[in-house]
Amino acid sequence: MDQVEVYLISAFSLSEQGGNLAGVVLHADSLTDTQKQSIAKQVGVSETAFISRSDKADFQLSFFTPSIEVDFCGHATLGAFWLLHHLGHISVGFYQQETKAGVLGVEVLSNGRIIMNQSLPLWSTKFSADEIAPMLGIQPDFIIQLGLPIQALSTGLVDVMVPVPFGMLDDLVVDSDAISTFCKQHEFVGFHVFELAPVGAGYTASCRNFAPAVDIPEESATGSSSGALACYLNRFFGYEKMVFQQGRAMKMTSQITAELRLQNGEVTEVKVGGEGALVKKVFIEV
């Protein structure tokens, strides 16, 4: 059996702390999808990115959870390009990645931060608090009083944006089985639950992301969901630059930045960024 080298990168870390682990495999051209799935399952983190050559872009990236392939993954994209820069394979500048969510831009800054373009927002179904609140262990009225919709939305993957009052986020009682069944039924990835930060907090919102339908009970930083949340908050509050905190309840606090460009009130560009840190390197048999 051959061994494959997998780097574990903490994406969206904050001063090299917290973040969300992503696996990254370089030179993955010869691996089959079956082998990639096996590697991702053995690595055991929420997503592993596989980097290959591309005829359409600078690199082709594919993303696998421990159980399935997904079209796009923000934190694994950050981990992949952070690693390429860290190892000296790419320099500061602009690049393009070919993904199943399209060809998307990635920028490597001189300070090592990675800024990713995401797909333009696709607005999907709205849901009632009566449907969603029981799966989070809270009363529907707590959501209703905020006056904000529960909205399925995608900038690469479809997540359900769920607002909750400030102070309730860390105390949710999550029904993972119910969320999994709901997301599989509607072909969503997960729930992105958020509370707006108080004035002067230094960040825009705190978030939690639950995706048990793809074997991710909770993750501490989700890039694709952050792009979607940025578009949501722009629509209802007009924000164009945002900072999100995620992973606090997991004691893995992460920081994600989001910036939108607009033309005539419509979002024309979605950018999500953050830092990375190398955790370790492992070898997986295939």
URVENHU-V558046 format. One record per pair of residues at least 12 apart in sequence whose C-alpha atoms are under 6 Angstrom apart, sorted by the first residue. I is the first residue (numbers start at 1). J is the second residue. Records with the same first field share a line. If there is no record, write none. Layout:
I->J + J
This chain:
1->286
2->285 + 286
3->283 + 284 + 285
4->283 + 284
5->283
6->24 + 25 + 281 + 282 + 283
7->23 + 24 + 281
8->22 + 23 + 279 + 280 + 281
9->21 + 22 + 79 + 277 + 278 + 279
10->276 + 277
11->75 + 79 + 276
12->254 + 255 + 256 + 274 + 275 + 276
13->254 + 275 + 276
14->254 + 255
16->277
18->252 + 253 + 254
19->254
20->220 + 221
22->47 + 48 + 76
23->48
24->48 + 49 + 50 + 80
25->50
26->51
27->51 + 52
28->50 + 51 + 52
29->52
40->66
41->66
44->66
46->65 + 216
47->64 + 65
48->63 + 64
49->62 + 63 + 76
50->62
57->96 + 97 + 98
58->96 + 97
59->97
60->97 + 98
61->99
71->100 + 101
72->101 + 156
74->223 + 224
75->222 + 223
78->114
92->108 + 109 + 110
93->107 + 108
94->106 + 107
101->156
104->117
105->117
113->274 + 275
114->273 + 274
115->272 + 273
116->271 + 272 + 273
117->270 + 271
118->155 + 270
119->155 + 156
120->155
121->154 + 155
122->153 + 154
123->153
124->152 + 153
125->152
126->150 + 151
127->150
135->174 + 175
136->172 + 173 + 174
137->172 + 173
143->164
150->162
154->228
155->227 + 228
156->224
158->188 + 189
159->188 + 189 + 190 + 191
160->191 + 192
161->192 + 193
162->193
163->193 + 194 + 195
164->195
165->195
166->195
170->249
176->212
180->212 + 213
189->211
190->210 + 211
191->209 + 210
192->208 + 209
193->207 + 208
194->206 + 207
203->243 + 244
204->242 + 243 + 244
205->244
206->244 + 245 + 246
207->246
208->246
220->246 + 247
221->246
240->259 + 260
241->258 + 259
242->257 + 258
243->256 + 257
244->256
256->273 + 274
257->272 + 273
258->271 + 272
259->271
